[in-house]
Amino acid sequence: MASRMIASGTNALANSVVLVCRKKENTAEVVTRAEFIRALKRELPPAISELQAANIAPADMPQSAIGPGMGVFSRYKAVLESDDNPMSVKTALQLINKELDEYLGGIQGEFDPDTRFAITWFEQNGLKTGDYGTANSIATARGISVESVKHAGIVDSAAGKVRILARDELDDDWDPEEDRHLTVWECLQHLVRLHEKDGISHDTAVLLKKIITQAEAVKDLAYCLYDISANKRKDAKEATAYNALIADWTELTKAAAAIHDTSGDRQIRLDI
């Protein structure tokens, strides 16, 4: 941000973080590690969901999730480990990050089978070529075939090898309203490609408008793929693409909302 002083040109949060400190209640309980983990599993997912709804950038999510997580930890007088020693803050932070990872991983079950295949394949291989046999096993576990994923326009399969199509290989004439095999993966990759090229442009907003019924799933997938790219594949370039899209999501959504479909001639115009 141009308005930053100390953080200018440094690795800093893109979002502002506000800390609120309260005196611990006199009635605070002493709980076990297992009870603390159960409380995290109960309270952290809805808190993370609210952070996503507020379009917190994926790069900032681990830091942002510390707030509600430590809110649970600091509620207690002490959290006891199996040896009856108090849990350290470091351990509590590790457990909070673990729950965040599990939450992002759990989102995958809500996507279509072709997208779930693509997530698993991308996590294992990135954009590199892999064996058809492995791809077939992953697809079968999701109740589909490799041919289904190929038909969806996600992968290329030939000569016993499979690979995910790079964004620059996607069909320039793709229209989600005409696609009879629409997937969340395609919607996100086409949206990211336009956003990388044009930013918050008319064309990018038009595409978001066209996939509006998939918008929340697309945003969830962006969070998942950021996590995989940044933390598992160590692919900074790919992670940056997903992080940038989420960072601009609010403005992009506003731009899409200003677009009206004149259904008579199917032309799309933008009211300014």
C-alpha positions in Angstrom: 0.0 0.0 0.0 1.4 3.4 -1.0 0.1 4.9 2.3 2.2 2.6 4.4 5.3 4.1 6.1 7.2 1.4 8.1 5.8 -1.5 6.2 6.4 0.0 2.7 8.5 -2.4 0.6 8.4 -5.1 3.2 6.6 -8.4 3.7 3.5 -7.2 5.7 -0.1 -8.1 6.1 -2.4 -6.8 3.4 -5.2 -6.5 5.9 -5.4 -4.6 9.2 -5.5 -6.6 12.4 -7.1 -5.3 15.6 -6.3 -6.9 18.9 -8.7 -6.6 21.8 -7.3 -7.7 25.3 -9.7 -8.5 28.1 -9.0 -9.4 31.7 -9.5 -13.2 32.2 -12.6 -14.1 34.1 -12.1 -15.3 37.7 -14.3 -18.3 36.9 -12.0 -19.4 34.0 -11.7 -23.2 33.9 -8.8 -25.6 33.7 -9.3 -27.9 30.7 -7.4 -30.8 29.1 -5.7 -30.7 25.7 -8.6 -32.8 24.3 -11.2 -30.4 25.5 -9.3 -27.5 24.0 -9.1 -29.2 20.6 -12.8 -30.0 20.7 -13.5 -26.3 21.4 -11.3 -25.3 18.5 -13.1 -27.7 16.2 -16.4 -26.3 17.3 -15.6 -22.6 17.2 -12.8 -22.0 14.7 -14.6 -23.2 11.4 -17.4 -20.6 11.7 -14.8 -17.9 12.6 -12.7 -18.8 9.5 -15.8 -18.8 7.4 -16.5 -15.2 8.5 -12.9 -14.2 7.7 -13.4 -15.7 4.2 -16.7 -13.8 3.8 -14.8 -10.7 4.6 -12.3 -11.5 1.8 -9.3 -11.8 4.0 -6.4 -12.5 1.6 -5.2 -16.2 1.8 -1.7 -15.1 2.6 -3.1 -13.4 5.7 -5.5 -16.2 6.8 -3.0 -18.0 9.1 -2.3 -14.8 11.0 -6.0 -13.8 11.0 -7.1 -17.2 12.3 -4.8 -16.7 15.3 -7.3 -14.2 16.8 -10.3 -16.5 17.2 -8.1 -19.5 18.0 -6.2 -17.7 20.8 -9.6 -16.4 21.9 -10.5 -20.0 22.7 -7.1 -20.7 24.3 -7.0 -17.6 26.5 -10.5 -18.2 27.7 -9.2 -20.9 30.1 -7.2 -20.6 33.2 -4.9 -23.3 31.8 -4.9 -26.0 29.2 -3.2 -29.1 30.6 -1.1 -31.5 28.6 -1.2 -35.3 29.3 1.6 -34.8 31.9 -0.5 -32.1 33.6 1.9 -29.3 32.6 0.3 -26.2 31.1 0.2 -26.0 27.3 2.5 -23.5 25.8 1.4 -20.7 23.5 3.6 -22.2 20.8 1.7 -25.5 21.0 -1.6 -23.7 21.0 -0.6 -21.9 17.8 0.4 -25.2 16.2 -3.0 -26.7 17.0 -4.8 -23.6 15.6 -2.8 -23.9 12.3 -3.6 -27.6 12.2 -7.4 -26.9 12.5 -7.1 -24.2 9.8 -5.5 -26.8 7.5 -8.2 -29.3 8.2 -10.9 -26.7 7.6 -9.4 -25.8 4.2 -9.0 -29.5 3.3 -12.6 -30.2 4.4 -14.0 -27.6 1.9 -12.8 -29.9 -0.9 -15.7 -32.3 -0.3 -18.2 -29.7 -1.4 -16.8 -29.4 -4.9 -17.8 -31.3 -8.0 -15.9 -34.6 -8.6 -13.9 -33.3 -11.5 -12.6 -30.4 -9.4 -11.8 -32.7 -6.5 -9.7 -34.8 -8.9 -7.9 -31.7 -10.2 -7.1 -30.6 -6.6 -5.6 -33.9 -5.7 -3.7 -34.2 -9.0 -2.4 -30.6 -8.7 -1.3 -31.2 -5.1 0.7 -34.3 -6.2 2.0 -33.1 -9.6 1.4 -29.4 -10.1 1.3 -28.9 -13.9 3.8 -31.7 -14.5 2.9 -34.9 -16.4 2.0 -38.0 -14.4 1.0 -41.6 -15.1 -2.4 -42.4 -16.4 -2.8 -45.3 -13.9 -2.4 -43.0 -10.9 -4.8 -40.5 -12.5 -7.3 -43.3 -13.1 -7.1 -44.4 -9.5 -7.8 -40.9 -8.2 -10.7 -40.4 -10.6 -12.3 -43.8 -9.8 -12.2 -42.9 -6.1 -14.3 -39.9 -6.9 -16.8 -41.9 -9.0 -15.6 -40.5 -12.4 -13.1 -41.3 -15.1 -10.1 -39.6 -16.5 -12.1 -39.1 -19.7 -14.7 -37.1 -17.7 -12.0 -34.7 -16.4 -10.6 -34.4 -19.9 -14.1 -33.7 -21.3 -14.5 -31.0 -18.7 -11.5 -29.2 -20.2 -9.3 -29.6 -17.1 -6.6 -32.1 -18.2 -4.8 -33.4 -21.3 -4.5 -37.2 -21.5 -2.5 -39.0 -24.2 0.0 -41.9 -24.5 -0.5 -43.1 -20.9 0.2 -39.7 -19.4 -2.0 -37.0 -17.8 -1.4 -33.4 -17.0 -3.5 -30.4 -15.9 -3.9 -27.8 -18.6 -2.1 -24.5 -17.8 -4.2 -21.4 -17.8 -2.6 -20.1 -21.1 -3.8 -23.3 -22.7 -7.5 -22.7 -21.8 -10.0 -22.0 -24.6 -10.2 -18.3 -25.3 -13.8 -18.7 -26.5 -15.0 -20.6 -23.3 -18.4 -19.4 -22.1 -19.7 -20.8 -18.8 -23.3 -20.2 -19.9 -22.8 -22.6 -22.8 -20.6 -25.2 -21.0 -22.6 -28.4 -20.4 -19.8 -29.8 -18.2 -19.2 -26.8 -16.0 -16.7 -27.2 -13.1 -15.6 -25.0 -10.3 -12.0 -25.6 -11.4 -12.6 -24.2 -14.8 -14.5 -21.2 -13.5 -11.6 -20.3 -11.1 -8.8 -20.8 -13.7 -10.5 -18.7 -16.4 -11.2 -16.0 -13.8 -7.6 -16.0 -12.5 -6.3 -15.9 -16.1 -8.4 -12.8 -16.9 -7.5 -11.2 -13.5 -3.8 -11.8 -14.1 -4.1 -10.2 -17.5 -6.5 -7.3 -16.9 -7.1 -7.0 -13.1 -10.5 -5.6 -12.1 -11.6 -5.0 -15.7 -14.9 -5.1 -17.5 -14.2 -8.5 -19.0 -13.2 -10.0 -15.6 -16.4 -8.6 -14.0 -18.5 -10.0 -16.9 -17.0 -13.5 -16.3 -17.7 -13.3 -12.6 -21.3 -12.2 -13.4 -21.7 -15.3 -15.6 -20.5 -17.7 -12.9 -22.2 -15.9 -10.1 -24.0 -19.1 -8.9 -20.5 -20.7 -8.5 -18.9 -17.6 -7.0 -18.6 -18.8 -3.4 -17.3 -22.2 -4.4 -14.8 -20.4 -6.7 -13.6 -18.3 -3.8 -13.3 -21.3 -1.6 -11.3 -23.1 -4.2 -8.9 -20.1 -4.5 -8.2 -20.4 -0.8 -7.6 -24.2 -1.1 -5.2 -23.8 -4.1 -3.4 -20.9 -2.4 -2.7 -23.2 0.6 -1.5 -26.0 -1.6 0.6 -23.7 -3.7 2.2 -21.7 -0.9 2.6 -24.3 1.8 2.8 -27.7 0.1 4.2 -27.1 -3.4 6.2 -24.0 -2.5 5.1 -22.4 -5.7 5.1 -18.7 -5.0 4.0 -17.6 -8.5 0.9 -19.8 -8.4 0.1 -18.8 -4.8 0.3 -15.1 -5.7 -2.3 -15.5 -8.5 -4.9 -16.9 -6.1 -4.0 -14.4 -3.3 -4.3 -11.4 -5.7 -7.8 -12.6 -6.9 -9.1 -12.8 -3.3 -7.5 -9.4 -2.5 -9.6 -7.9 -5.3 -12.7 -10.0 -4.7 -14.7 -7.2 -3.0 -14.1 -4.7 -5.8 -14.6 -7.3 -8.5 -17.9 -8.4 -6.9 -19.1 -4.8 -6.9 -18.1 -4.4 -10.6 -20.0 -7.6 -11.4 -23.1 -6.4 -9.6 -23.1 -3.3 -11.7 -23.4 -5.4 -14.9 -26.9 -6.0 -16.3 -27.8 -8.7 -18.8 -30.2 -7.3 -21.4 -31.7 -10.6 -22.0 -33.3 -9.5 -25.3 -30.1 -9.5 -27.3 -27.9 -11.1 -24.6 -25.5 -8.1 -24.7 -23.9 -7.2 -21.4 -23.5 -3.5 -20.4 -21.8 -1.9 -17.4 -23.6 0.9 -15.7 -21.1 3.5 -14.4 
